[in-house]
Amino acid sequence: MKRYFQISCHALIISAFVALALTGRLDTPSVVVFTTGFLVSVYWTLKGLPPLVSPRRAFFLSCFYVAFFILDIFILSRSFIPATIHMVLFLELAKLFQEKTDKDYLYLIILSFLQILAASSLTIDMSFVATLFLFLVALVSTLMSFDMYRSERSAAALNAQQVAAPLGGMSLWATTWIIITGIGIFLIIPRMGTGYFSRAAVESLLLSGFTESVQLGDIGQVKLSSAVVMRATPISGSPSTIVKWRGISLDSFDGHNWYKTDRSRRRIRPTPDEQFRIQPLENSGGQLKYEILLEPLATTTLFGPHQIRSISGRLQALEADNDDGVYLRFQSVRRVQYQVLSEVPDRPRFGGLFSPEETIPDDISLRYLQVPPDLDPRVSELTQQVTAGARSTFEKASLVEAHLKRNFAYSLNLNWTPGPQPLATFLFEAKSGHCEYFASSMAIMLRTAGIPTRLVNGFLTGEYNPVGNNYIIRQSDAHSWVEVYLPGQGWTEFDPTPPDPNHREMNLISQLSMYIDAAELFWNSYILIYDTDAQMQLFRSAQDNVQSIQASMRERADGWVGRGQIASDRLMERIRGWVETGWFWILAALAIGSTFAFNHRQQIRTRIQIHRLRKGQDTVADVEVVEHLFYRAARLAERRAEKRRPMQTWREWIFGLQDPTRRSILTKALQVFEKSRYGRVPVSATEFKLLEQTIRDLKGARS
């Protein structure tokens, strides 16, 4: 039963650690160190080897970690929460490697429970459900086997009645706590998420590329990650329509950066049926409707296919700019779910009828024909060569698009230096790059020919998941393309970037990931988000009152958080000031010394009496002194002899020693020990000296 309990306890610890590691908030060194230590502990347990760390060494390691904890807060992690998690992991490893009592096992269970609570606050992904299930199974197994292990030690044999009562009580206790924990984790934390962790732990997926000022190359950096950005499920429209997920458009280029010159936005309020009408639908073109589940991003941009006409969902007021972009008013730290209705414009055919006197509105010419003042003249010359013979704006744009696709290579690995003229370097020297260089080159080339253009940043279609009937869009799908203003047609999409040659092939792992992703989409849409909507609809009659109460509570909570943050900052400043003074370290040393003296007060008292006996200040030795000296002598003798078995008496072991010298030396000490221990007879100073002489003789015999 002991071996089963130890294995079950290790399963509990690793399930909690995996749940914490899967949140992505744990640093790599902590994962590697803890995993290595855990595997060593499992090996030690299976082999039944003695503990690696004594309680005394564990105490000194803990004292050392106090100083490291302060260093971790201010220098390494620079935050209280990660430093605390590191301390919990250290305490678990320290407990795993030392000789454990029932109290130590209880500490391990509590520390594992704290880890699973931290994981529940740091994430609400589906991966947590699987690890939580494993944790609960290991928890019940550990608690029950722990109770049976304790009962097994207290009696040599147990009848059925003696076993049934503890197991029945433990099962009831475990079931109750499982229900309480499940309610807390699945109903309160995922839906409210208003605590410290939901504010501090959410990391934005996108760091650049979707703001009103973008440096050339930002999208290329975004494409290096495979993190999921959003999932899009088709609702209506042609399933064969290839879409791009349009985000933000930029109109001005200075040679190195794209940015918006007109940053004004208009606020769009929802209709009673929660519809945000961006623009009215036109008769031309088809219509597409998608349901999008957007991950938390470091941008307020909302994404949709082609030309967004309306958005529906439980959103606050939206904003729209003059370049067909749609935005949240405030950046969201949670997933956003909405439905988008878009219109697919008719694309003209090459060689169609166009008026030779194509006119461009003044407001379009003013904003979308700007080129860098120091643009290399070769760019304009190349445009004239490529578009020679074209009759219309559409034909010129198509020829430039085809030229870039046909004569340039796609690559994310830029082995060339952009220099002061990145586009000229790309067009005339490198001739390879990622989508931003293709789109920027086409936009500026057409502008030199008097054709208005704008750069659009968004995402490619993504990977279609037939299991969940949805598209999985990742950061690696980030993309830039061009919208060209065609007189009489409006803004039309062009994409000069050739296909990525490193296309991922479908394999068994990819197919399995489709099922996992479909289950995760179901979890996010129909458990974390769908239930919240149903609850809001159920209490719609009291919506105004609830919103006013929530607003009041939010203001108070923000005030409390602000005051708490100020108090925390002041406290940290004071702590930092104390740490920098010498008095802090003096008091810390005194506290550690006092704690050490209190925990080892018996040993200190014994050593003081030994010192007094040596000086002749005492004439009688206590039993603690005799036991201390005798056990010390026995340890010296054990180093080159067979160790005493637990069921073996001291007399049996000493008389069974093979070395006659050690046996003779220890026999005299044994008489003094038995006289003091069992006879309760005081030991004289002469007998005390005999014990010390025994230790010296054994040291000499060892050498």
C-alpha positions as CSV (number, residue, x, y, z in Angstrom):
1,M,0.0,0.0,0.0
2,K,2.9,2.4,0.7
3,R,4.3,1.9,-2.8
4,Y,0.9,2.5,-4.3
5,F,0.3,5.6,-2.3
6,Q,3.7,7.0,-3.3
7,I,3.1,6.4,-7.0
8,S,-0.4,7.9,-6.7
9,C,1.0,11.0,-4.9
10,H,3.5,11.4,-7.8
11,A,0.7,11.2,-10.3
12,L,-1.2,13.9,-8.4
13,I,1.9,16.2,-8.5
14,I,2.6,15.7,-12.2
15,S,-1.0,16.2,-13.2
16,A,-1.1,19.6,-11.4
17,F,2.3,20.6,-12.9
18,V,1.2,19.7,-16.4
19,A,-2.0,21.8,-16.0
20,L,0.1,24.7,-14.9
21,A,2.7,24.2,-17.7
22,L,0.0,24.0,-20.4
23,T,-1.1,27.5,-19.6
24,G,2.0,28.8,-21.2
25,R,2.8,31.1,-18.3
26,L,5.6,28.9,-16.9
27,D,9.1,29.7,-18.1
28,T,11.2,27.0,-19.8
29,P,13.9,26.7,-17.1
30,S,11.3,26.0,-14.4
31,V,9.7,23.3,-16.6
32,V,13.0,21.6,-17.3
33,V,14.3,21.7,-13.7
34,F,11.0,20.5,-12.2
35,T,10.5,17.8,-14.8
36,T,14.1,16.5,-14.2
37,G,13.7,16.5,-10.5
38,F,10.3,14.8,-10.7
39,L,11.7,12.0,-12.9
40,V,14.6,11.4,-10.4
41,S,12.1,11.3,-7.6
42,V,10.0,8.7,-9.4
43,Y,13.1,6.6,-10.1
44,W,14.1,6.8,-6.4
45,T,10.6,5.8,-5.3
46,L,10.4,2.8,-7.6
47,K,13.8,1.6,-6.6
48,G,13.1,2.1,-2.9
49,L,16.3,4.1,-2.4
50,P,16.9,6.1,0.8
51,P,16.0,9.9,0.7
52,L,18.6,12.2,-0.9
53,V,18.0,15.1,1.4
54,S,18.0,15.0,5.2
55,P,15.5,17.3,7.1
56,R,18.5,19.4,8.2
57,R,19.7,20.0,4.7
58,A,16.2,20.7,3.5
59,F,16.0,23.4,6.2
60,F,19.2,25.0,5.0
61,L,18.1,24.9,1.4
62,S,14.8,26.6,2.4
63,C,16.8,29.3,4.2
64,F,18.9,29.8,1.1
65,Y,15.7,30.0,-1.0
66,V,14.4,32.9,1.1
67,A,17.2,35.1,-0.3
68,F,16.7,33.7,-3.8
69,F,13.0,34.5,-3.6
70,I,13.7,38.1,-3.0
71,L,16.2,38.1,-5.9
72,D,13.6,36.4,-8.1
73,I,11.0,39.1,-7.3
74,F,13.2,42.1,-8.0
75,I,15.6,40.8,-10.7
76,L,14.7,37.5,-12.4
77,S,10.9,37.3,-12.6
78,R,10.3,40.9,-11.6
79,S,6.9,40.0,-10.4
80,F,5.4,38.5,-7.3
81,I,3.2,35.8,-8.9
82,P,5.8,34.0,-11.0
83,A,8.3,34.2,-8.1
84,T,5.6,32.6,-5.9
85,I,5.0,29.8,-8.4
86,H,8.8,29.2,-8.5
87,M,8.8,28.9,-4.7
88,V,5.9,26.4,-4.7
89,L,7.8,24.2,-7.3
90,F,10.9,24.4,-5.2
91,L,9.1,23.4,-2.0
92,E,7.6,20.4,-3.9
93,L,11.0,19.2,-5.0
94,A,12.4,19.7,-1.5
95,K,9.6,17.6,0.0
96,L,10.0,14.9,-2.7
97,F,13.6,14.3,-2.0
98,Q,13.6,14.3,1.8
99,E,12.3,11.7,4.3
100,K,8.6,12.4,4.5
101,T,6.2,12.2,7.4
102,D,2.4,12.3,7.1
103,K,2.6,16.1,7.5
104,D,5.0,16.3,4.5
105,Y,2.6,14.2,2.3
106,L,-0.2,16.6,3.3
107,Y,2.0,19.5,2.3
108,L,2.6,17.9,-1.1
109,I,-1.2,17.5,-1.7
110,I,-1.9,21.1,-0.7
111,L,0.9,22.4,-3.0
112,S,-0.5,20.4,-5.9
113,F,-4.0,21.8,-5.2
114,L,-2.6,25.3,-5.3
115,Q,-1.0,24.6,-8.6
116,I,-4.3,23.4,-10.1
117,L,-6.0,26.5,-8.8
118,A,-3.4,28.7,-10.3
119,A,-3.8,26.9,-13.7
120,S,-7.6,27.4,-13.5
121,S,-7.1,31.1,-13.1
122,L,-4.5,31.4,-15.9
123,T,-6.4,29.6,-18.6
124,I,-9.9,28.4,-19.5
125,D,-8.8,26.3,-22.5
126,M,-10.0,22.8,-23.1
127,S,-6.5,21.4,-22.3
128,F,-7.3,22.3,-18.7
129,V,-10.3,20.0,-18.7
130,A,-8.2,17.0,-19.4
131,T,-5.6,17.8,-16.9
132,L,-8.2,18.6,-14.3
133,F,-9.8,15.2,-14.8
134,L,-6.5,13.5,-14.3
135,F,-5.8,15.6,-11.2
136,L,-9.2,14.6,-9.7
137,V,-8.6,10.9,-10.3
138,A,-5.2,11.1,-8.8
139,L,-6.5,13.2,-5.9
140,V,-9.2,10.6,-5.0
141,S,-6.6,7.8,-5.3
142,T,-4.0,9.6,-3.2
143,L,-6.4,10.5,-0.4
144,M,-7.9,7.0,-0.2
145,S,-4.5,5.2,-0.4
146,F,-3.1,7.7,2.2
147,D,-5.9,6.8,4.7
148,M,-5.3,3.1,4.0
149,Y,-1.6,3.5,4.4
150,R,-2.0,5.2,7.8
151,S,-4.4,2.5,8.9
152,E,-2.1,-0.3,7.7
153,R,0.7,1.1,9.9
154,S,-1.5,1.3,13.0
155,A,-2.5,-2.3,12.9
156,A,-1.0,-5.6,11.7
157,A,-4.2,-6.8,10.2
158,L,-7.5,-5.1,9.4
159,N,-10.9,-6.6,9.2
160,A,-13.6,-5.4,6.7
161,Q,-15.4,-3.2,9.2
162,Q,-12.1,-1.3,10.0
163,V,-11.4,-0.7,6.3
164,A,-15.0,0.2,5.3
165,A,-15.4,3.1,7.7
166,P,-12.3,5.1,6.7
167,L,-12.9,4.5,3.0
168,G,-16.5,5.4,3.2
169,G,-15.8,8.7,5.0
170,M,-12.9,9.5,2.7
171,S,-15.0,8.8,-0.4
172,L,-17.8,11.1,0.8
173,W,-15.2,13.8,1.7
174,A,-13.5,13.6,-1.7
175,T,-16.8,13.6,-3.6
176,T,-17.9,16.8,-1.8
177,W,-14.8,18.6,-2.6
178,I,-14.8,17.5,-6.2
179,I,-18.3,19.0,-6.6
180,I,-17.2,22.2,-4.9
181,T,-14.1,22.5,-7.0
182,G,-15.9,21.7,-10.2
183,I,-18.5,24.4,-9.6
184,G,-15.8,26.9,-8.8
185,I,-13.7,26.1,-11.8
186,F,-16.3,25.5,-14.5
187,L,-19.0,28.0,-13.5
188,I,-17.3,30.9,-11.6
189,I,-13.8,31.3,-13.0
190,P,-14.4,30.9,-16.8
191,R,-17.5,33.1,-16.9
192,M,-16.5,35.9,-14.5
193,G,-12.7,36.0,-14.7
194,T,-12.5,39.3,-13.0
195,G,-9.7,38.5,-10.6
196,Y,-6.1,39.4,-10.7
197,F,-5.1,36.5,-12.9
198,S,-7.5,37.3,-15.7
199,R,-6.1,40.9,-15.9
200,A,-2.4,40.0,-15.5
201,A,-2.1,36.7,-17.2
202,V,-3.7,37.2,-20.6
203,E,-1.1,37.6,-23.3
204,S,-1.9,39.3,-26.6
205,L,-1.1,37.1,-29.6
206,L,-0.3,39.9,-32.0
207,L,2.4,42.4,-31.2
208,S,2.6,44.5,-34.4
209,G,1.2,44.8,-37.9
210,F,-2.3,45.8,-37.1
211,T,-2.0,49.3,-35.8
212,E,-2.3,52.7,-37.5
213,S,1.5,52.8,-38.0
214,V,3.3,49.7,-39.2
215,Q,7.0,49.3,-39.9
216,L,7.9,47.4,-43.1
217,G,8.7,43.9,-41.9
218,D,6.2,43.7,-38.9
219,I,3.9,41.2,-40.6
220,G,6.9,39.0,-41.4
221,Q,7.6,38.8,-37.7
222,V,4.0,37.9,-36.9
223,K,4.2,35.1,-39.5
224,L,6.9,33.3,-37.5
225,S,4.4,32.1,-34.9
226,S,1.8,29.3,-35.4
227,A,-0.5,30.5,-32.6
228,V,-4.2,30.4,-33.4
229,V,-5.6,33.9,-34.0
230,M,-9.2,33.1,-34.8
231,R,-11.6,30.4,-36.0
232,A,-14.2,31.2,-38.7
233,T,-17.3,29.0,-39.4
234,P,-19.2,29.6,-42.6
235,I,-23.0,30.3,-42.2
236,S,-24.1,31.2,-45.7
237,G,-22.6,32.1,-49.0
238,S,-20.7,30.2,-51.7
239,P,-18.4,27.6,-50.1
240,S,-16.0,27.8,-53.0
241,T,-15.3,31.5,-52.5
242,I,-11.7,32.1,-51.5
243,V,-11.6,34.7,-48.8
244,K,-9.0,36.8,-47.1
245,W,-9.7,38.1,-43.6
246,R,-9.4,41.9,-44.1
247,G,-8.1,43.9,-41.1
248,I,-6.6,47.4,-41.4
249,S,-5.6,49.5,-44.5
250,L,-2.8,52.0,-44.6
251,D,-2.4,54.8,-47.2
252,S,0.9,56.6,-46.6
253,F,4.4,55.2,-47.1
254,D,7.7,57.0,-46.2
255,G,10.1,54.4,-47.5
256,H,10.2,52.3,-44.3
257,N,6.8,52.7,-42.6
258,W,3.2,52.5,-43.6
259,Y,0.7,54.6,-41.6
260,K,-2.8,56.1,-41.8
261,T,-3.1,59.8,-42.5
262,D,-6.8,59.9,-41.7
263,R,-7.3,58.4,-38.2
264,S,-10.8,59.6,-37.6
265,R,-13.5,57.0,-36.8
266,R,-17.2,57.1,-36.5
267,R,-19.0,55.3,-33.7
268,I,-21.5,52.7,-34.7
269,R,-24.3,51.8,-32.2
270,P,-26.1,48.5,-32.2
271,T,-29.7,48.1,-33.2
272,P,-32.2,46.5,-30.8
273,D,-31.4,43.1,-32.4
274,E,-27.7,43.6,-31.7
275,Q,-26.8,44.5,-35.4
276,F,-24.0,46.9,-36.2
277,R,-24.7,48.2,-39.7
278,I,-21.4,49.4,-41.3
279,Q,-22.5,50.1,-44.9
280,P,-25.6,49.3,-46.9
281,L,-25.6,46.2,-49.1
282,E,-25.3,46.8,-52.9
283,N,-26.9,44.7,-55.6
284,S,-23.7,43.6,-57.2
285,G,-21.6,40.7,-55.9
286,G,-22.4,37.8,-53.7
287,Q,-22.8,37.7,-49.9
288,L,-20.9,35.8,-47.3
289,K,-21.8,35.3,-43.6
290,Y,-19.3,33.9,-41.1
291,E,-19.2,33.3,-37.4
292,I,-15.8,34.3,-36.0
293,L,-14.2,33.4,-32.6
294,L,-11.4,35.9,-32.2
295,E,-8.6,35.3,-29.6
296,P,-7.4,38.2,-27.4
297,L,-5.2,40.4,-29.6
298,A,-3.0,43.4,-29.1
299,T,-5.2,45.4,-31.4
300,T,-8.8,46.6,-31.6
301,T,-9.2,45.6,-35.2
302,L,-12.0,43.2,-36.2
303,F,-11.5,40.9,-39.1
304,G,-13.9,39.8,-41.9
305,P,-13.9,38.7,-45.5
306,H,-13.9,41.2,-48.3
307,Q,-16.1,44.3,-47.7
308,I,-17.8,44.1,-44.3
309,R,-21.4,45.4,-44.3
310,S,-22.7,44.4,-40.9
311,I,-21.6,42.7,-37.6
312,S,-23.8,41.1,-35.0
313,G,-23.0,39.8,-31.6
314,R,-22.9,40.8,-27.9
315,L,-20.4,43.6,-28.4
316,Q,-20.2,47.1,-27.1
317,A,-20.2,50.0,-29.5
318,L,-18.0,49.6,-32.6
319,E,-16.0,52.1,-34.6
320,A,-15.4,52.3,-38.4
321,D,-12.9,54.4,-40.3
322,N,-13.0,55.8,-43.9
323,D,-11.0,52.9,-45.3
324,D,-13.5,50.1,-44.6
325,G,-11.9,49.1,-41.3
326,V,-14.0,48.1,-38.3
327,Y,-12.7,48.3,-34.7
328,L,-13.7,47.6,-31.1
329,R,-13.8,50.7,-29.0
330,F,-11.5,49.1,-26.4
331,Q,-9.0,46.2,-26.6
332,S,-10.6,43.0,-25.3
333,V,-8.7,40.7,-22.9
334,R,-11.2,37.8,-23.6
335,R,-12.3,36.0,-26.7
336,V,-14.7,37.9,-28.9
337,Q,-17.4,36.0,-30.8
338,Y,-19.4,37.8,-33.6
339,Q,-21.1,37.2,-36.9
340,V,-20.0,39.2,-39.9
341,L,-21.9,39.8,-43.2
342,S,-19.7,40.7,-46.1
343,E,-20.2,41.5,-49.8
344,V,-18.0,40.0,-52.5
345,P,-17.4,42.6,-55.2
346,D,-17.4,41.6,-58.8
347,R,-13.9,41.5,-60.2
348,P,-13.5,43.0,-63.7
349,R,-12.2,40.8,-66.5
350,F,-8.9,41.6,-68.2
351,G,-9.5,43.3,-71.5
352,G,-13.0,44.6,-70.6
353,L,-14.4,47.9,-71.9
354,F,-13.0,50.9,-70.1
355,S,-13.3,54.5,-70.8
356,P,-9.9,56.0,-71.9
357,E,-10.7,59.1,-69.9
358,E,-10.8,57.5,-66.4
359,T,-11.1,60.2,-63.8
360,I,-10.1,59.9,-60.1
361,P,-11.9,61.9,-57.4
362,D,-9.8,64.6,-55.8
363,D,-10.1,63.2,-52.3
364,I,-8.8,59.8,-53.6
365,S,-5.8,61.4,-55.4
366,L,-4.9,63.5,-52.4
367,R,-4.5,60.5,-50.1
368,Y,-3.6,57.5,-52.2
369,L,-1.0,58.7,-54.7
370,Q,1.7,59.7,-52.2
371,V,5.2,58.2,-52.8
372,P,8.4,58.6,-50.7
373,P,10.2,61.8,-51.7
374,D,13.5,60.0,-52.2
375,L,12.1,57.1,-54.1
376,D,14.6,55.4,-56.4
377,P,13.7,56.5,-60.0
378,R,14.2,53.0,-61.2
379,V,10.9,52.0,-59.6
380,S,9.0,54.4,-61.9
381,E,11.0,53.2,-65.0
382,L,10.2,49.5,-64.1
383,T,6.5,50.4,-63.8
384,Q,6.5,52.0,-67.3
385,Q,8.2,48.9,-68.8
386,V,5.7,46.5,-67.1
387,T,2.5,48.4,-68.0
388,A,3.5,49.4,-71.5
389,G,0.6,48.8,-73.8
390,A,-2.1,48.6,-71.1
391,R,-5.2,50.6,-71.8
392,S,-6.9,50.9,-68.4
393,T,-6.2,51.1,-64.7
394,F,-7.3,47.5,-64.2
395,E,-4.9,46.2,-66.9
396,K,-2.0,48.1,-65.5
397,A,-2.7,46.7,-62.0
398,S,-3.0,43.2,-63.4
399,L,0.3,43.4,-65.3
400,V,2.2,44.6,-62.2
401,E,0.6,41.9,-60.1
402,A,1.6,39.2,-62.6
403,H,5.1,40.6,-63.0
404,L,5.8,40.4,-59.3
405,K,4.3,36.9,-59.0
406,R,6.2,35.6,-62.0
407,N,9.7,37.1,-61.5
408,F,10.1,37.2,-57.7
409,A,10.4,34.5,-55.0
410,Y,8.6,34.2,-51.7
411,S,10.7,33.8,-48.6
412,L,10.5,34.6,-44.9
413,N,14.2,34.3,-44.4
414,L,15.6,37.7,-45.5
415,N,19.3,37.1,-46.2
416,W,19.7,40.6,-47.5
417,T,19.9,44.1,-45.9
418,P,17.0,46.4,-46.8
419,G,19.3,49.5,-46.6
420,P,18.0,53.1,-47.1
421,Q,15.7,52.0,-50.0
422,P,14.1,48.7,-49.0
423,L,11.7,48.5,-52.0
424,A,14.5,49.3,-54.5
425,T,16.7,46.6,-52.9
426,F,13.9,44.1,-53.1
427,L,13.0,44.9,-56.7
428,F,16.4,45.2,-58.3
429,E,18.8,43.2,-56.0
430,A,17.3,40.6,-53.7
431,K,14.2,39.7,-55.7
432,S,12.9,37.6,-52.8
433,G,10.9,38.5,-49.7
434,H,7.6,38.1,-47.9
435,C,4.2,39.5,-48.6
436,E,4.9,43.0,-47.2
437,Y,7.6,43.6,-49.8
438,F,5.4,42.3,-52.7
439,A,2.3,44.4,-51.6
440,S,4.4,47.5,-50.9
441,S,6.2,47.3,-54.2
442,M,3.0,46.9,-56.2
443,A,1.3,49.8,-54.3
444,I,4.2,52.2,-54.9
445,M,4.8,51.1,-58.5
446,L,1.1,51.8,-59.4
447,R,1.2,55.1,-57.6
448,T,4.2,56.2,-59.8
449,A,1.8,55.5,-62.7
450,G,-0.9,57.7,-61.2
451,I,-3.1,54.8,-59.9
452,P,-4.4,55.2,-56.3
453,T,-3.6,52.2,-54.0
454,R,-3.6,51.3,-50.3
455,L,-2.0,48.5,-48.4
456,V,-4.2,46.1,-46.5
457,N,-3.0,43.9,-43.5
458,G,-5.0,40.9,-42.6
459,F,-4.9,37.1,-42.9
460,L,-5.0,34.4,-45.6
461,T,-7.9,32.0,-45.6
462,G,-6.3,29.6,-43.2
463,E,-6.6,25.9,-42.8
464,Y,-10.0,24.3,-43.3
465,N,-11.1,21.8,-40.7
466,P,-13.7,19.4,-42.2
467,V,-14.4,17.9,-38.8
468,G,-15.6,21.2,-37.3
469,N,-16.5,22.9,-40.6
470,N,-14.4,25.9,-39.8
471,Y,-11.3,27.7,-40.8
472,I,-8.3,27.8,-38.4
473,I,-6.4,31.1,-38.9
474,R,-3.0,31.3,-37.3
475,Q,-0.4,34.1,-36.9
476,S,1.6,32.4,-39.7
477,D,-1.4,33.2,-42.0
478,A,-0.8,37.0,-41.5
479,H,-0.7,38.6,-44.9
480,S,-0.5,41.9,-46.8
481,W,-2.1,42.7,-50.1
482,V,-3.1,45.7,-52.2
483,E,-6.4,47.4,-52.9
484,V,-6.5,49.5,-56.1
485,Y,-9.0,52.2,-56.9
486,L,-10.6,51.4,-60.2
487,P,-12.7,54.3,-61.6
488,G,-16.4,53.3,-61.8
489,Q,-15.6,50.1,-59.8
490,G,-14.2,51.3,-56.5
491,W,-11.5,49.6,-54.4
492,T,-10.6,46.2,-55.8
493,E,-8.3,43.6,-54.3
494,F,-5.0,42.5,-55.9
495,D,-2.5,40.1,-54.4
496,P,1.0,40.1,-56.0
497,T,2.6,37.6,-53.6
498,P,3.4,34.2,-55.1
499,P,2.4,31.0,-53.1
500,D,4.5,29.9,-50.2
501,P,6.7,27.0,-51.4
502,N,6.9,25.5,-47.9
503,H,3.3,24.4,-47.9
504,R,2.4,22.0,-45.1
505,E,1.3,18.5,-46.1
506,M,-1.5,16.8,-44.3
507,N,-0.4,13.8,-42.2
508,L,-1.8,11.7,-39.4
509,I,-0.8,14.2,-36.7
510,S,-2.5,17.0,-38.6
511,Q,-5.7,14.9,-39.0
512,L,-5.7,14.2,-35.3
513,S,-5.2,17.9,-34.5
514,M,-8.4,18.6,-36.6
515,Y,-10.4,16.6,-34.1
516,I,-8.8,18.3,-31.1
517,D,-9.4,21.7,-32.6
518,A,-13.0,20.9,-33.4
519,A,-13.5,19.8,-29.7
520,E,-11.8,23.0,-28.5
521,L,-14.0,25.2,-30.8
522,F,-17.1,23.4,-29.3
523,W,-15.8,24.0,-25.8
524,N,-15.1,27.7,-26.4
525,S,-18.3,28.4,-28.3
526,Y,-20.9,26.3,-26.5
527,I,-19.6,26.2,-22.9
528,L,-17.5,29.3,-22.3
529,I,-19.4,31.8,-24.5
530,Y,-22.8,30.2,-25.4
531,D,-23.8,29.7,-21.8
532,T,-23.1,33.3,-21.0
533,D,-25.4,34.5,-23.8
534,A,-28.1,32.2,-22.6
535,Q,-27.9,33.5,-19.1
536,M,-28.0,37.1,-20.3
537,Q,-31.1,36.3,-22.4
538,L,-32.8,34.7,-19.4
539,F,-32.3,37.8,-17.3
540,R,-33.0,40.3,-20.2
541,S,-36.0,41.8,-18.3
542,A,-33.6,43.0,-15.6
543,Q,-30.8,44.0,-18.0
544,D,-30.8,47.7,-17.2
545,N,-30.6,47.2,-13.4
546,V,-27.9,44.6,-13.8
547,Q,-25.8,46.8,-16.0
548,S,-26.1,49.7,-13.6
549,I,-25.1,47.5,-10.7
550,Q,-22.2,46.1,-12.8
551,A,-21.0,49.5,-13.7
552,S,-21.1,50.6,-10.1
553,M,-19.3,47.5,-8.9
554,R,-16.8,47.9,-11.8
555,E,-16.0,51.5,-10.8
556,R,-15.6,50.4,-7.1
557,A,-13.5,47.4,-8.2
558,D,-11.3,49.6,-10.4
559,G,-11.0,52.0,-7.4
560,W,-10.0,49.2,-5.1
561,V,-7.6,47.8,-7.7
562,G,-6.1,51.3,-8.2
563,R,-5.7,51.9,-4.4
564,G,-4.4,48.3,-4.0
565,Q,-1.9,48.9,-6.7
566,I,-0.7,52.2,-5.2
567,A,-0.5,50.5,-1.8
568,S,1.4,47.6,-3.3
569,D,3.8,49.9,-5.1
570,R,4.4,51.8,-1.8
571,L,4.9,48.5,0.0
572,M,7.4,47.3,-2.6
573,E,9.3,50.6,-2.4
574,R,9.5,50.2,1.3
575,I,10.6,46.6,1.1
576,R,13.2,47.6,-1.5
577,G,14.4,50.3,0.8
578,W,14.6,47.9,3.7
579,V,16.4,45.3,1.6
580,E,19.0,48.0,0.7
581,T,19.7,48.8,4.3
582,G,22.1,46.8,6.5
583,W,19.5,46.5,9.3
584,F,17.3,44.3,7.1
585,W,20.0,41.7,6.6
586,I,20.9,41.9,10.3
587,L,17.3,41.2,11.3
588,A,17.0,38.5,8.6
589,A,20.1,36.8,10.0
590,L,18.7,37.1,13.5
591,A,15.4,35.6,12.4
592,I,17.0,32.7,10.6
593,G,19.4,32.1,13.5
594,S,16.5,32.2,16.0
595,T,14.5,29.8,13.9
596,F,17.4,27.5,13.6
597,A,18.1,27.7,17.3
598,F,14.4,27.0,18.1
599,N,14.2,24.0,15.8
600,H,17.4,22.5,17.1
601,R,17.1,23.6,20.7
602,Q,17.5,20.0,22.0
603,Q,20.7,19.5,20.1
604,I,22.0,22.9,21.2
605,R,21.2,22.0,24.8
606,T,23.0,18.7,24.5
607,R,26.1,20.3,23.0
608,I,26.2,22.9,25.8
609,Q,26.1,20.1,28.5
610,I,28.9,18.3,26.6
611,H,30.9,21.4,26.7
612,R,30.3,21.8,30.5
613,L,31.2,18.2,31.1
614,R,34.5,18.7,29.2
615,K,35.3,21.7,31.3
616,G,34.4,19.9,34.5
617,Q,31.5,22.2,35.3
618,D,29.0,19.3,35.4
619,T,29.6,15.8,37.0
620,V,26.6,13.9,35.7
621,A,25.6,13.4,32.0
622,D,21.9,13.3,31.0
623,V,20.5,10.6,28.9
624,E,20.3,12.9,25.8
625,V,24.1,13.4,26.0
626,V,24.7,9.7,26.3
627,E,22.4,8.9,23.3
628,H,24.1,11.6,21.2
629,L,27.6,10.3,21.8
630,F,26.6,6.6,21.4
631,Y,24.7,7.2,18.2
632,R,27.6,9.2,16.9
633,A,30.0,6.3,17.6
634,A,27.5,3.9,16.0
635,R,27.5,5.9,12.8
636,L,31.3,5.9,12.7
637,A,31.2,2.1,13.0
638,E,28.6,1.6,10.4
639,R,30.7,3.3,7.6
640,R,32.8,0.1,7.1
641,A,30.4,-2.5,8.5
642,E,27.0,-3.9,7.9
643,K,24.3,-1.4,8.9
644,R,22.0,-2.2,11.7
645,R,18.6,-3.5,10.6
646,P,15.4,-1.8,11.9
647,M,14.4,-5.0,13.9
648,Q,17.9,-5.6,15.3
649,T,18.8,-4.4,18.8
650,W,22.0,-2.5,19.5
651,R,23.5,-5.5,21.4
652,E,22.7,-7.9,18.6
653,W,24.2,-5.6,16.0
654,I,27.4,-4.8,18.0
655,F,28.1,-8.5,18.8
656,G,27.6,-9.4,15.2
657,L,30.3,-7.0,13.9
658,Q,33.0,-8.8,12.0
659,D,35.8,-6.4,13.1
660,P,36.9,-7.4,16.6
661,T,38.4,-4.0,17.2
662,R,35.2,-2.1,16.6
663,R,33.2,-4.7,18.5
664,S,35.5,-4.3,21.5
665,I,35.4,-0.5,21.4
666,L,31.6,-0.4,21.1
667,T,31.0,-3.0,23.8
668,K,32.2,-0.6,26.5
669,A,30.1,2.3,25.1
670,L,27.1,-0.1,24.9
671,Q,27.3,-0.7,28.7
672,V,27.2,3.0,29.4
673,F,24.3,3.5,26.9
674,E,22.2,0.6,28.4
675,K,22.9,1.8,31.9
676,S,21.6,5.3,31.1
677,R,18.8,4.4,28.6
678,Y,17.2,1.4,30.2
679,G,18.5,1.6,33.8
680,R,17.9,5.3,34.2
681,V,21.1,5.5,36.1
682,P,23.0,8.9,35.9
683,V,26.3,8.6,34.0
684,S,29.4,9.9,35.7
685,A,32.1,12.2,34.2
686,T,34.4,9.2,33.9
687,E,31.9,7.3,31.8
688,F,31.3,10.4,29.7
689,K,35.0,10.5,29.0
690,L,34.8,6.8,28.0
691,L,32.1,7.6,25.4
692,E,34.3,10.4,24.0
693,Q,37.3,8.1,23.9
694,T,35.2,5.5,22.0
695,I,34.5,8.1,19.3
696,R,38.2,8.9,19.1
697,D,39.2,5.2,18.9
698,L,36.7,4.6,16.1
699,K,38.0,7.5,14.1
700,G,41.5,6.1,14.6
701,A,40.4,2.6,13.6
702,R,38.7,4.0,10.4
703,S,41.9,5.7,9.3
